[in-house]
């Protein structure tokens, strides 16, 4: 009985390792972004809902909602780590906003397009909730403890 139990545990671990190893780079980035945002912003009783997650090169725009509010987060991947650089509402929509955030023209164009296409799949009420974040908050200093 113990041998069967150990075999089942070994098979489960092996399947888990194989499934994890088969993640595409995009899936790994999406999972890392989700983990980063949830660790930083999720609170007990106030789950963080993340969508769409739009990634181009080392930048991402992520729509988020939590309780009655929401917004968008701009993230940058440096040394294989995703960090939140800005939080905003509609202030992170469009190529101009991404250019103003220091993203190169090609990446800003592609990321704005991808984020816009992703948001087409969201409900009107969810988009309204994501628009509630006022202003643009620079998170780059907060991430470094300044």
C-alpha positions as CSV (number, residue, x, y, z in Angstrom):
1,X,0.0,0.0,0.0
2,X,2.9,2.4,0.9
3,X,4.6,1.6,-2.4
4,X,1.5,2.5,-4.4
5,X,1.1,5.7,-2.4
6,X,4.7,6.6,-3.1
7,X,4.3,5.8,-6.8
8,X,1.3,8.0,-7.1
9,X,3.2,10.9,-5.4
10,X,6.1,10.4,-7.8
11,X,3.8,10.3,-10.8
12,X,2.0,13.5,-9.6
13,X,5.3,15.3,-9.1
14,X,6.6,14.2,-12.5
15,X,3.4,15.3,-14.3
16,X,3.6,18.6,-12.5
17,X,7.2,19.1,-13.5
18,X,6.5,18.2,-17.1
19,X,3.5,20.5,-17.3
20,X,5.5,23.4,-15.8
21,X,8.4,22.8,-18.2
22,X,6.1,22.9,-21.2
23,X,4.9,26.5,-20.5
24,X,5.6,28.8,-23.3
25,X,7.6,32.0,-22.6
26,X,4.3,34.0,-22.9
27,X,2.6,31.7,-20.3
28,X,5.6,32.0,-18.0
29,X,5.5,35.8,-18.3
30,X,1.7,35.9,-17.7
31,X,2.0,33.7,-14.6
32,X,4.9,35.8,-13.3
33,X,2.9,39.0,-13.8
34,X,-0.1,37.6,-12.1
35,X,2.0,36.5,-9.1
36,X,3.7,39.9,-8.9
37,X,0.5,41.9,-9.0
38,X,-1.3,39.6,-6.5
39,X,1.6,39.6,-4.1
40,X,1.7,43.4,-4.2
41,X,-2.0,44.4,-4.3
42,X,-4.3,41.5,-3.3
43,X,-5.8,41.7,0.1
44,X,-7.8,39.2,2.2
45,X,-11.4,39.4,1.1
46,X,-10.6,41.6,-1.8
47,X,-9.4,39.4,-4.7
48,X,-7.6,41.1,-7.6
49,X,-9.0,40.3,-11.0
50,X,-6.5,40.7,-13.9
51,X,-7.4,40.9,-17.6
52,X,-6.4,41.6,-20.2
53,X,-2.7,40.9,-19.8
54,X,-1.0,42.3,-22.8
55,X,2.7,41.7,-23.2
56,X,5.1,43.0,-25.9
57,X,8.9,42.4,-25.4
58,X,9.7,43.4,-21.8
59,X,6.6,45.5,-21.2
60,X,3.1,44.7,-20.2
61,X,-0.2,46.5,-19.7
62,X,-2.6,44.7,-17.4
63,X,-6.2,45.6,-16.6
64,X,-7.2,45.1,-13.0
65,X,-10.3,45.3,-10.8
66,X,-10.6,45.0,-7.1
67,X,-13.8,45.5,-5.2
68,X,-15.5,48.6,-6.7
69,X,-12.4,50.1,-8.3
70,X,-9.9,49.2,-11.0
71,X,-7.3,50.5,-13.4
72,X,-4.4,49.5,-15.5
73,X,-0.8,48.7,-14.5
74,X,2.3,49.1,-16.6
75,X,5.0,46.6,-15.9
76,X,8.6,46.2,-17.1
77,X,10.7,43.0,-17.1
78,X,14.2,43.6,-15.9
79,X,16.6,40.7,-15.1
80,X,13.8,38.2,-15.6
81,X,11.6,40.0,-12.9
82,X,8.4,41.9,-13.6
83,X,7.9,45.1,-11.7
84,X,5.1,47.6,-11.7
85,X,6.2,51.0,-13.0
86,X,3.0,52.9,-13.3
87,X,-0.7,52.5,-12.2
88,X,-3.4,54.5,-13.9
89,X,-6.9,54.3,-15.3
90,X,-7.5,55.5,-18.8
91,X,-4.2,57.4,-18.5
92,X,-2.5,54.2,-19.7
93,X,-4.6,53.7,-22.8
94,X,-3.0,54.4,-26.2
95,X,0.4,54.7,-27.8
96,X,1.0,58.3,-26.6
97,X,0.7,57.3,-22.9
98,X,3.2,54.5,-23.4
99,X,5.6,56.7,-25.3
100,X,5.3,59.2,-22.4
101,X,6.2,56.4,-20.0
102,X,9.5,55.9,-21.9
103,X,8.7,52.9,-24.0
104,X,10.2,52.8,-27.5
105,X,7.9,53.7,-30.5
106,X,7.5,50.2,-32.0
107,X,6.9,48.5,-28.6
108,X,4.5,51.3,-27.5
109,X,2.5,50.9,-30.8
110,X,2.3,47.1,-30.6
111,X,1.5,47.1,-26.8
112,X,-1.3,49.8,-27.2
113,X,-2.8,47.8,-30.0
114,X,-2.7,44.5,-28.1
115,X,-4.1,46.1,-25.0
116,X,-6.9,47.7,-26.9
117,X,-7.8,44.4,-28.7
118,X,-7.8,42.6,-25.3
119,X,-10.1,45.2,-23.8
120,X,-12.6,44.6,-26.6
121,X,-13.4,41.3,-24.9
122,X,-14.3,42.9,-21.6
123,X,-17.8,44.0,-20.5
124,X,-18.8,47.6,-20.5
125,X,-19.1,47.6,-16.6
126,X,-15.6,46.1,-16.3
127,X,-14.1,48.8,-18.5
128,X,-15.9,51.5,-16.5
129,X,-14.5,50.0,-13.3
130,X,-11.0,50.1,-14.9
131,X,-11.5,53.8,-15.7
132,X,-12.0,54.7,-12.0
133,X,-8.3,55.1,-11.1
134,X,-7.6,58.8,-11.2
135,X,-4.3,60.1,-12.3
136,X,-1.0,58.3,-13.0
137,X,1.0,56.9,-10.1
138,X,4.7,56.3,-10.5
139,X,5.3,52.9,-8.9
140,X,9.0,52.6,-9.9
141,X,10.2,54.4,-6.8
142,X,7.9,52.5,-4.5
143,X,9.2,49.2,-5.9
144,X,12.7,50.2,-4.8
145,X,11.7,51.4,-1.3
146,X,12.1,55.1,-2.0
